[in-house]
């Protein structure tokens, strides 16, 4: 389990690795556990996208409050 202070950073690196595998077509010969994992990943991505605008607005507001450039 990821620690709260680095869960998004760690997961984004893992997700980037998964994306590279998908882009390379490395999903055509998966065992049952990997197939289920990839299907779960697709479902999670769909749910995450429903929060996209809310997340972006919150992060932009946070960046402005901290005096940082908006991402």
C-alpha positions in Angstrom: 0.0 0.0 0.0 1.3 3.5 -0.9 1.8 6.0 1.8 -0.6 9.0 1.6 2.3 11.5 1.0 3.4 9.7 -2.2 0.4 7.6 -3.4 -0.3 9.7 -6.5 3.4 10.0 -7.4 4.0 6.3 -7.1 0.8 5.3 -8.9 1.4 7.7 -11.8 4.8 6.1 -12.4 3.2 2.6 -12.3 0.4 3.8 -14.6 2.9 5.3 -17.0 4.6 1.9 -17.2 1.2 0.2 -17.9 0.5 2.8 -20.6 3.8 2.0 -22.3 2.8 -1.7 -22.3 -0.6 -0.9 -23.7 0.9 1.3 -26.4 3.3 -1.5 -27.3 0.4 -4.0 -27.5 1.7 -6.0 -24.6 -1.8 -7.2 -23.5 -2.5 -9.9 -26.1 -1.0 -12.8 -24.1 -1.9 -12.2 -20.5 -2.7 -14.7 -17.8 -6.0 -14.5 -15.9 -4.7 -12.3 -13.1 -3.2 -9.8 -15.6 -6.3 -9.7 -17.7 -8.4 -9.1 -14.6 -5.9 -6.4 -13.5 -6.1 -4.7 -16.9 -9.9 -4.7 -16.8 -9.8 -3.3 -13.3 -7.4 -0.6 -14.5 -9.8 0.4 -17.3 -12.7 0.6 -14.9 -10.7 2.8 -12.5 -9.6 5.1 -15.3 -13.2 5.6 -16.3 -14.2 6.5 -12.8 -11.2 8.8 -12.3 -12.1 10.6 -15.5 -15.5 11.5 -14.0 -13.6 13.5 -11.4 -11.3 15.2 -13.9 -12.8 18.7 -13.9 -13.2 18.7 -10.1 -9.6 17.6 -9.6 -8.2 20.2 -12.1 -10.1 23.0 -10.5 -9.0 22.0 -7.0 -5.3 21.7 -8.1 -5.4 25.0 -9.9 -6.9 26.7 -6.9 -4.3 25.2 -4.7 -1.5 26.3 -6.9 -2.8 29.8 -7.0 -3.2 29.9 -3.2 0.4 28.8 -2.9 1.6 31.3 -5.4 2.6 28.7 -7.9 2.0 28.7 -11.6 -1.3 27.0 -12.6 -0.7 23.5 -13.9 
